[in-house]
Amino acid sequence: MNDVILSRIAEALTWTGRYVERADATARILDAYLHRLLEDPWRDEDVACRSLYAILGVDAGDTRVDMQQVLDQLAFDARSTCSIEGALGAARLNARSAREAVSSEMWECLNSTWHALADQRMAARRTGPYAYLELVRRRAALFFGLADSTMSRDDSWRFVVLGRSLERVDMTVRLLSVRVLDAPHAPDWPTLLSASGADEAYARVYGGFGDTARVAEFLIMDREFPRSVLHALTTAEECLAALGRPRQDPARRPIGRMRTRLEYQDSTALEDVLPSLLRELQTSCMASAEAVAEKFFPYQGPVEWAQEGA
């Protein structure tokens, strides 16, 4: 195969990892907020919905927002890759274009998930979105589990994991950024932990539930928790190193710099530097993603994925 085809496969694999991770993270965030609204019926629904929009970078507008509008936009909109359904659809198309690189079980997982979403969406409008969100979380975990168990540890696997890692850092930073702003719509610490899938892991480490800024330390600096920023940065750097990128490479350098900073960050001073640290993390991940695209996907013109019927 020529370099153009190889670069397009690499891009497809990277974005498959990113889109599946984005769908998973969005499902976790929506589920956490829905449960908080059920547990606290006096909580202002408009404020909670604006918090969700702020995390995902969506303009909430000036009119009152309700959870059904949020679900329509952030879960069920197949036209936008910022929504669960749109992200999974994009992941499926990317995986389809790289069928020779992903395993049959990974493809079947994405394909069957995509075809199951329509029925789950209709059921969600009648009985609530919990089964829909659970399906997305379980299938995302299954997809990445299949990647780990059915793919050789070659460059194809590394691009999938690299995409997942970069997206994971971005989503965790988004969650924390809204909390650090301390805006009226900011999530509380327990909601933030639940939205990160970290509530049980945090409780095991600290022997209680998150109600302090220590949550930020756990989500950023914990070396063992796979959804922490430090863990994701370390994984991304390992993938780039295995792909042959030297330390001073534009793709690896910003990731390695932030990983090193977190390794030696004084936890007692974290709260003071947190706003600037989160901005630097997001900037570094964007710079790395752009450098990865420039280095590994250097073809001319956009990719046009072939469309197919149901």
C-alpha positions in Angstrom: 0.0 0.0 0.0 1.2 3.5 -0.7 1.8 6.2 1.9 -1.4 8.0 1.1 -3.5 4.9 1.9 -1.5 4.2 5.0 -1.9 7.8 6.2 -5.6 7.6 5.7 -5.9 4.4 7.7 -3.8 6.0 10.5 -6.2 9.0 10.5 -9.3 6.7 10.5 -7.9 4.7 13.4 -7.0 7.8 15.5 -10.5 9.3 15.0 -12.2 6.0 15.7 -10.5 6.0 19.1 -11.4 9.6 19.7 -15.0 9.4 18.7 -15.7 6.2 20.8 -14.1 7.9 23.8 -16.1 11.0 23.2 -19.4 9.1 23.1 -18.4 7.2 26.3 -17.5 10.4 28.1 -20.6 12.3 27.0 -22.8 9.4 28.1 -21.1 9.3 31.5 -21.6 13.1 31.9 -25.2 13.0 30.9 -25.9 10.0 33.2 -24.3 11.7 36.2 -26.3 14.9 35.7 -29.6 13.0 35.2 -29.1 11.1 38.5 -28.3 14.3 40.4 -31.5 15.8 39.1 -33.5 12.8 40.3 -31.8 12.8 43.7 -32.3 16.5 44.2 -35.7 17.5 42.6 -35.3 21.0 43.9 -32.2 21.6 41.7 -32.7 24.1 39.0 -32.9 22.1 35.7 -31.9 25.1 33.6 -28.8 25.6 35.6 -27.8 21.9 35.4 -28.4 22.0 31.6 -26.3 25.1 31.2 -23.5 23.3 33.1 -23.6 20.4 30.6 -23.5 22.8 27.7 -20.5 24.6 29.3 -18.6 21.4 29.7 -19.0 20.4 26.1 -18.5 23.9 24.7 -22.0 24.4 23.4 -23.8 27.8 23.4 -26.9 27.5 25.6 -28.5 30.7 24.3 -30.7 33.0 26.3 -33.9 31.0 26.6 -34.6 28.4 29.3 -33.1 25.0 28.7 -34.5 21.6 29.8 -33.0 18.1 29.8 -35.0 16.9 26.8 -33.4 19.7 24.7 -30.0 18.7 26.0 -30.6 15.0 25.2 -31.8 15.9 21.7 -28.6 17.9 21.1 -26.0 16.0 23.0 -27.2 12.4 22.7 -29.5 11.9 19.8 -28.3 14.3 17.1 -26.7 12.1 14.4 -25.5 15.1 12.4 -23.1 16.4 15.0 -19.9 14.6 16.2 -20.4 16.6 19.5 -23.3 14.3 20.3 -23.2 10.6 21.3 -25.0 9.4 18.2 -23.0 11.6 15.8 -19.7 10.5 17.4 -20.6 6.8 17.2 -21.7 7.2 13.6 -18.4 8.9 12.7 -16.5 6.2 14.6 -18.3 3.5 12.6 -17.5 5.2 9.3 -13.9 5.6 10.2 -13.6 2.0 11.3 -15.3 0.8 8.1 -12.7 2.7 6.1 -9.9 0.9 8.0 -11.5 -2.6 8.0 -8.1 -4.3 7.2 -6.6 -2.8 10.4 -9.3 -3.3 13.0 -10.5 -6.8 14.1 -13.8 -8.2 12.9 -15.0 -8.2 16.5 -14.3 -4.5 16.9 -16.2 -3.7 13.7 -19.1 -5.9 14.7 -19.2 -4.1 18.1 -19.4 -0.6 16.5 -21.8 -1.7 13.7 -24.2 -3.5 16.0 -24.1 -0.6 18.5 -25.0 1.9 15.7 -27.9 -0.2 14.5 -29.2 -0.6 18.1 -29.3 3.2 18.8 -32.5 3.9 16.9 -34.6 1.5 19.1 -32.9 2.7 22.2 -33.6 6.3 21.3 -37.3 5.6 20.8 -37.4 3.8 24.1 -35.6 6.7 25.8 -38.3 9.1 24.8 -40.9 6.8 26.6 -39.0 5.5 29.6 -36.0 7.7 30.0 -32.5 7.7 28.6 -30.8 5.5 31.2 -30.8 2.3 29.1 -29.5 4.3 26.0 -26.7 5.8 28.0 -25.8 2.4 29.6 -25.7 0.8 26.2 -23.2 3.4 25.0 -21.0 3.1 28.1 -20.9 -0.7 27.9 -20.3 -0.9 24.2 -17.5 1.7 24.4 -15.8 -0.4 27.1 -16.3 -3.5 25.0 -14.8 -1.8 21.9 -11.6 -0.8 23.7 -11.5 -4.1 25.5 -11.7 -5.8 22.1 -8.9 -3.5 20.8 -6.7 -4.6 23.6 -7.5 -8.3 23.2 -7.8 -8.8 19.5 -5.3 -6.3 17.9 -1.5 -6.9 17.7 0.5 -4.2 19.5 1.5 -2.6 16.2 1.0 0.9 14.9 -2.7 0.3 14.1 -3.4 -0.4 17.8 -1.2 2.6 18.8 -3.2 5.0 16.7 -6.5 3.8 18.3 -5.0 4.2 21.8 -3.4 7.6 21.0 -6.8 8.9 19.8 -8.5 7.7 22.9 -5.9 9.2 25.2 -6.0 12.6 23.6 -9.8 12.7 23.8 -9.7 11.5 27.4 -7.4 14.3 28.5 -9.6 16.9 26.7 -12.9 15.7 28.3 -11.4 15.5 31.8 -10.0 19.0 31.4 -13.4 20.3 30.2 -15.1 18.9 33.3 -12.6 20.4 35.7 -12.5 23.7 33.9 -16.2 24.3 34.5 -15.7 23.4 38.2 -12.7 25.7 38.6 -14.6 28.7 37.1 -16.9 28.3 40.1 -19.8 29.6 38.0 -23.4 29.2 39.2 -23.8 26.3 36.8 -20.6 24.5 37.9 -21.0 20.8 38.9 -20.4 19.8 42.5 -17.4 17.6 43.2 -19.4 14.3 43.6 -21.2 14.9 40.2 -17.8 15.6 38.6 -16.4 12.4 40.0 -19.4 10.4 38.8 -19.2 12.0 35.4 -15.6 10.9 35.1 -16.4 7.3 36.1 -14.1 7.9 39.1 -16.4 7.8 42.1 -15.6 4.3 43.3 -11.9 4.5 42.5 -11.7 7.8 44.4 -13.5 6.3 47.4 -11.1 3.3 47.5 -8.1 5.7 47.6 -9.4 8.3 50.0 -11.9 6.2 52.0 -14.8 8.6 51.3 -16.8 10.4 48.6 -15.5 13.5 46.8 -16.6 16.8 48.4 -13.3 18.8 48.3 -10.8 20.0 45.8 -8.8 16.8 46.3 -11.0 15.4 43.5 -9.0 17.6 41.1 -5.8 16.1 42.4 -7.1 12.6 41.8 -8.4 13.3 38.3 -5.3 15.1 37.2 -2.3 13.5 39.0 -3.3 9.9 40.0 -0.8 7.5 38.3 -3.0 4.4 38.6 -6.5 5.6 37.6 -6.8 5.0 33.8 -9.0 8.1 33.2 -6.7 10.5 35.0 -4.9 13.2 33.0 -1.5 11.9 34.0 -2.3 8.3 33.0 -3.7 9.4 29.7 -0.7 11.6 28.9 1.7 8.9 29.8 -0.1 6.4 27.5 -0.2 9.0 24.6 3.5 9.6 25.0 4.3 5.9 25.0 2.3 5.5 21.8 4.2 8.4 20.1 7.5 7.0 21.3 6.7 3.6 19.8 5.6 5.3 16.6 9.2 6.6 16.3 8.7 10.2 17.4 11.8 11.6 19.3 11.5 13.7 22.4 11.7 17.0 20.5 9.1 16.0 17.9 6.2 18.6 17.8 3.7 15.8 18.5 5.5 14.3 21.5 7.1 17.4 23.0 3.9 19.1 24.4 2.6 15.8 25.8 5.9 15.0 27.4 6.3 18.4 28.9 2.9 18.4 30.5 3.4 14.8 31.7 6.7 15.7 33.3 5.1 18.8 35.0 2.3 16.7 36.5 4.8 14.0 37.7 6.6 16.6 39.8 3.7 19.0 40.6 3.4 19.8 44.3 -0.1 18.6 45.2 -0.3 21.2 48.0 0.0 24.0 45.4 -2.3 22.5 42.8 -5.3 24.5 43.7 -3.4 27.8 43.1 -2.1 26.8 39.7 -5.2 24.8 38.6 -6.8 27.4 36.2 -3.5 28.0 34.3 -2.6 24.3 34.4 -5.9 23.3 32.8 -5.5 25.9 30.0 -2.0 24.6 29.3 -3.2 21.0 29.2 -5.9 21.8 26.7 -3.5 23.9 24.5 -0.8 21.1 24.7 -3.3 18.4 23.6 -4.5 20.5 20.7 -0.9 21.2 19.6 -0.1 17.5 19.8 -3.2 16.5 17.8 -2.4 19.0 15.1 1.2 17.9 14.9 0.1 14.2 14.7 -2.2 15.1 11.8 0.6 17.0 10.0 3.1 14.3 10.5 1.1 11.1 9.9 -1.8 12.3 7.6 0.0 14.5 5.1 -2.2 13.9 2.1 -4.0 16.6 0.1 -7.7 17.1 0.2 -10.4 15.9 2.6 -11.3 12.2 3.2 -14.7 11.3 1.6 -16.1 8.3 3.4 -18.3 6.1 1.3 -21.9 6.0 2.5 -23.9 2.9 2.9 -27.5 1.9 3.5 -28.9 0.5 6.8 
